[in-house]
């Protein structure tokens, strides 16, 4: 029998949404698939009542997106605190955001929630390993994993990371101190990492992974909420880039790095290690040099199409040197051929002097240089 879809969105604001939910619940049948987006508030009775309505249909939840603001009134202990085991055969996407939820605050048991069709898992907050409540079978089939744990300094890496490594297609992982074991990601194509501060060399972390199919890599300073789109510079102390091994970069086509110190030596390392690179993004980076002369320009030997500088620091002189070299190469191309490499500079709206300087560069190099404001940047991946 074809399934009927029911989407419920409940945000903070007291008991206003409960009567409507009660009306909707009367229409649910055994063939109804439920998508629930729930935000806890300071009314404990709301979470209890929502859980009571959902319990008879718990196995029919397809999407659960839960934001827990008041941990003492969290929905999950009421929804998952009873039943052993709990079967969620339809669950495909689970997003839990909480600053205080622990496995013990639900019922303390492990491996009792079975979701064999779980594809997307996002766990965000300071809570401790809620993923332990799920069976190994559930985690082993996750294809898209996003984990933002604030573990203590001596904590190990998230269990879901190891259990899902073989099936993962994309990984977003933000953590300060978790040290991963050596893991193999045979199918992963997209990876977004917040650099753990225990690694003085940024690429040491990637050497712990085996990701032969990796196509898109982002290394950010802290988290999704970092102020790369803000109007202030937060480059802080630029992170160091060591030697890049080619093992994980053979198929890389998109590289986005944040808060690194960049010079022509780093550019040389990147272009040699990433032969298939098409888009290179520097966010909040301090760029002291990029290309020194045409003889050392390996960009022309790659398939790179876009070089983007988002915020950060790069002088007009460094940009001009890069554009001069690229312009000389373009003179050798037929007139009817589009420029092979285009440079973009995302500028701050309030930086009037810099805006004037790079707008002048845009007039001098109209075919290969674009100066744009942040709102106009078309991000190709990782929105």
C-alpha positions in Angstrom: 0.0 0.0 0.0 1.4 3.5 -0.9 2.4 5.5 2.2 0.8 8.7 3.2 3.3 11.4 4.3 2.7 13.6 7.4 5.0 16.5 8.2 4.9 18.1 11.6 6.8 21.3 12.6 6.6 22.4 16.3 8.8 25.2 17.5 9.0 27.0 20.8 6.0 28.9 22.1 4.1 26.9 24.6 1.2 24.5 23.9 -0.2 26.4 20.9 0.7 23.6 18.4 -0.6 20.7 20.5 -4.4 20.9 19.5 -3.4 20.9 15.8 -1.1 18.0 16.3 -3.9 16.1 18.1 -6.2 16.7 15.1 -3.5 15.5 12.6 -2.7 12.4 14.7 -6.4 11.3 14.5 -5.8 10.8 10.7 -2.7 8.7 11.0 -2.9 5.1 10.0 -0.4 2.2 9.9 0.7 3.4 6.4 1.5 7.0 7.5 5.2 8.0 7.3 5.9 10.8 9.8 8.4 13.6 9.4 8.8 15.4 12.7 10.7 18.7 13.2 10.5 19.5 17.0 12.0 22.3 19.1 11.8 21.9 22.9 10.8 24.8 25.0 10.4 25.5 28.7 7.1 23.6 28.9 7.8 20.0 30.0 4.1 19.0 29.4 4.5 19.8 25.7 7.3 17.2 25.2 5.4 14.7 27.2 2.2 15.2 25.3 3.9 15.1 21.9 5.7 11.9 22.9 2.4 10.4 24.0 0.8 11.1 20.6 3.8 9.7 18.8 4.4 6.5 20.7 1.8 4.4 18.9 3.3 5.5 15.6 7.0 5.7 16.7 8.0 3.0 14.2 6.6 5.1 11.4 9.0 8.1 11.9 10.9 8.7 8.7 12.6 12.0 9.5 13.3 13.3 13.1 14.8 16.8 13.4 15.1 17.7 17.0 16.5 20.9 18.6 16.7 20.7 22.4 17.0 24.1 24.1 15.8 23.0 27.5 17.4 19.7 28.3 15.2 18.9 31.3 12.2 19.1 29.0 13.7 17.1 26.1 11.4 15.0 23.9 13.8 12.1 23.4 13.6 10.6 27.0 9.8 10.5 26.6 9.9 9.1 23.1 12.8 6.6 23.4 13.0 6.0 27.1 10.6 3.0 27.0 10.9 -0.1 24.9 13.7 -2.6 24.4 14.4 -3.0 21.6 13.0 -0.1 19.7 12.5 -0.6 16.0 12.5 2.4 13.6 12.3 0.7 10.2 11.4 3.8 8.2 13.8 6.2 9.8 16.1 7.7 7.1 17.2 11.0 8.6 18.0 11.9 12.2 19.2 15.3 13.3 19.7 15.9 17.0 21.0 19.1 18.5 21.4 19.4 22.2 23.9 20.8 24.8 23.1 18.5 27.6 21.6 15.2 26.3 23.4 12.1 27.4 22.7 8.4 26.9 22.0 8.2 30.7 19.4 10.9 30.5 17.3 8.7 28.2 17.7 5.3 29.8 21.4 4.4 29.9 21.2 1.4 27.6 23.2 0.8 24.5 22.4 -0.9 21.2 18.6 -0.9 21.7 17.4 1.4 18.9 17.4 -0.4 15.5 17.1 1.8 12.4 18.3 -0.4 9.5 17.5 2.2 6.8 19.2 5.2 8.5 21.0 7.2 5.7 21.6 10.7 7.3 22.8 11.2 10.8 23.6 14.6 12.4 24.6 14.9 16.1 25.5 18.3 17.3 26.2 19.6 20.8 28.1 18.8 24.0 26.2 15.6 24.7 28.0 12.3 25.1 27.7 9.7 22.4 23.9 9.4 21.9 24.8 7.3 18.9 25.6 4.4 21.3 21.9 3.9 21.7 21.7 2.7 18.1 22.6 -0.8 17.0 25.8 -1.4 15.0 23.6 -2.4 12.0 22.0 1.1 12.1 25.2 3.0 12.1 27.0 0.8 9.5 24.6 1.9 6.8 24.8 5.7 7.3 25.9 7.4 4.1 25.9 11.1 5.3 27.3 11.8 8.7 27.7 15.1 10.5 29.1 15.1 14.0 29.8 18.2 16.1 30.9 16.9 19.5 32.7 19.0 22.1 34.4 16.1 23.8 36.8 16.5 26.7 40.5 16.6 26.0 41.0 12.8 26.6 37.9 11.6 24.7 38.1 9.2 21.8 36.6 9.7 18.4 32.8 9.3 17.9 31.7 5.6 17.6 29.6 6.4 14.6 32.6 7.5 12.7 34.2 4.1 12.8 31.0 2.1 12.3 29.8 4.0 9.3 33.2 4.4 7.6 32.6 1.8 4.9 29.2 3.2 3.8 29.9 7.0 4.1 29.6 9.2 1.0 30.0 12.5 2.9 31.4 13.4 6.3 31.2 16.7 8.3 33.2 16.4 11.5 33.8 19.2 14.0 35.7 18.3 17.1 38.4 19.8 19.2 40.2 17.0 20.9 38.9 13.6 19.5 41.7 11.6 18.0 40.5 9.1 15.3 41.9 5.7 14.7 43.2 4.9 11.3 40.0 4.6 9.2 39.3 3.6 5.7 36.6 5.4 3.7 36.4 3.5 0.5 33.4 5.3 -0.9 33.5 8.8 0.6 33.6 11.7 -1.9 33.0 14.8 0.3 34.7 15.6 3.6 34.5 18.6 5.8 36.7 18.8 8.8 37.3 21.1 11.7 41.0 20.6 12.5 41.5 19.1 16.0 43.9 21.3 17.9 46.0 18.3 18.9 47.4 18.2 15.3 50.2 20.8 14.8 50.4 19.8 11.2 47.0 20.0 9.5 47.6 17.3 7.0 48.7 14.8 9.7 45.0 14.3 10.4 44.3 13.3 6.8 47.1 10.8 6.8 45.0 8.8 9.3 42.3 8.4 6.7 42.3 6.3 3.5 39.9 8.0 1.1 40.8 7.1 -2.5 37.6 8.5 -4.0 37.7 11.9 -2.2 36.6 14.7 -4.5 35.7 17.6 -2.2 37.6 18.6 0.9 37.0 21.5 3.3 39.1 22.2 6.4 37.7 25.0 8.5 38.9 26.8 11.5 36.2 25.9 14.0 32.7 25.1 12.9 29.8 25.9 10.5 29.2 29.0 12.6 32.7 30.5 11.9 32.5 34.0 10.7 33.8 33.5 7.2 30.9 35.6 6.0 31.2 38.3 8.6 32.6 41.8 8.2 35.5 41.3 10.5 38.8 39.5 10.0 39.2 36.5 12.2 42.3 35.0 10.6 44.0 34.7 14.1 47.3 32.9 13.9 47.4 31.1 10.5 47.6 27.4 10.7 50.6 25.6 9.2 50.5 23.4 6.2 53.0 20.6 6.1 53.8 18.2 3.3 50.7 17.0 1.4 50.8 13.3 0.5 49.1 12.5 -2.7 47.4 9.4 -1.3 44.1 11.2 -0.5 44.3 13.9 -3.2 44.5 11.9 -6.4 40.8 12.6 -7.3 40.3 15.8 -5.4 38.5 18.5 -7.6 37.4 21.0 -4.9 39.6 22.2 -2.0 38.4 24.8 0.6 40.8 25.7 3.3 40.3 28.2 6.1 42.7 30.3 8.3 45.9 28.9 6.8 49.0 30.9 6.1 49.5 30.8 2.3 52.6 31.4 0.2 53.9 30.3 -3.1 55.4 27.2 -1.6 52.0 26.1 -0.2 50.5 26.7 -3.7 53.2 24.6 -5.2 52.4 21.7 -2.8 48.7 21.9 -3.5 49.0 22.0 -7.2 51.4 19.1 -7.3 49.4 16.9 -4.9 46.0 17.6 -6.5 46.4 16.9 -10.3 42.6 17.0 -10.9 41.8 20.1 -8.9 39.3 22.4 -10.5 38.3 24.8 -7.7 40.6 26.2 -5.0 39.0 28.3 -2.2 41.0 30.2 0.5 38.8 31.5 3.3 40.1 33.8 6.0 43.7 33.0 4.9 46.7 35.3 5.1 48.2 35.1 1.6 51.7 36.6 1.5 52.6 35.3 -2.0 50.9 33.1 -4.6 52.9 32.8 -7.8 56.5 34.2 -8.0 57.2 33.7 -11.7 55.9 31.8 -14.7 58.6 29.2 -14.6 57.4 27.9 -11.2 53.7 28.0 -12.2 52.2 24.6 -11.9 48.7 25.9 -12.2 48.9 25.6 -16.0 49.6 21.9 -15.7 46.4 21.2 -13.7 42.8 21.4 -14.7 42.0 24.2 -12.2 39.3 26.5 -13.3 38.6 28.8 -10.3 40.8 30.4 -7.6 38.7 32.1 -4.9 39.9 34.3 -2.1 37.1 34.8 0.6 37.9 37.5 3.1 41.2 37.2 4.8 44.3 39.1 3.7 45.8 39.3 0.2 47.5 42.5 -1.0 46.8 44.2 -4.3 50.4 43.4 -5.3 50.1 39.7 -4.7 46.8 39.7 -6.7 48.4 41.7 -9.5 51.4 39.3 -9.8 49.0 36.3 -10.1 46.8 38.1 -12.7 49.8 39.2 -14.7 51.1 35.6 -15.0 47.7 34.3 -15.9 47.1 37.0 -18.4 50.4 36.3 -20.2 49.3 32.6 -20.5 45.9 33.6 -21.8 47.5 35.6 -24.6 48.7 32.3 -26.0 45.1 31.0 -26.3 42.8 31.6 -29.3 40.6 34.7 -28.9 37.4 32.7 -29.0 38.4 30.4 -26.1 37.1 31.2 -22.6 39.8 31.9 -20.0 41.0 28.7 -18.5 41.5 30.1 -15.0 39.3 32.7 -13.4 40.2 34.5 -10.1 37.5 35.7 -7.7 38.0 38.0 -4.7 35.2 38.2 -2.2 35.6 41.6 -0.5 34.2 43.2 2.6 31.5 45.8 2.0 33.1 48.3 4.4 36.6 47.9 3.1 36.4 50.9 0.9 40.1 51.2 0.0 40.4 47.5 -0.9 37.2 47.6 -2.9 38.7 50.5 -4.9 42.0 48.7 -5.5 40.5 45.4 -6.7 37.8 47.1 -8.7 40.7 48.7 -10.6 42.2 45.2 -11.1 38.8 44.0 -12.4 38.9 46.8 -15.0 42.5 45.8 -16.0 41.8 42.1 -16.2 38.1 41.8 -17.0 38.4 38.4 -18.6 40.1 36.6 -15.7 39.2 38.5 -12.5 36.0 39.1 -10.7 35.5 41.2 -7.5 32.3 40.4 -5.7 30.5 41.0 -2.4 29.8 38.0 -0.1 26.1 37.8 -0.9 26.8 37.3 -4.5 29.2 34.4 -4.0 27.8 31.2 -5.6 29.0 28.4 -3.5 29.2 25.2 -5.5 29.3 22.8 -2.6 28.9 22.6 1.2 26.2 25.2 1.7 
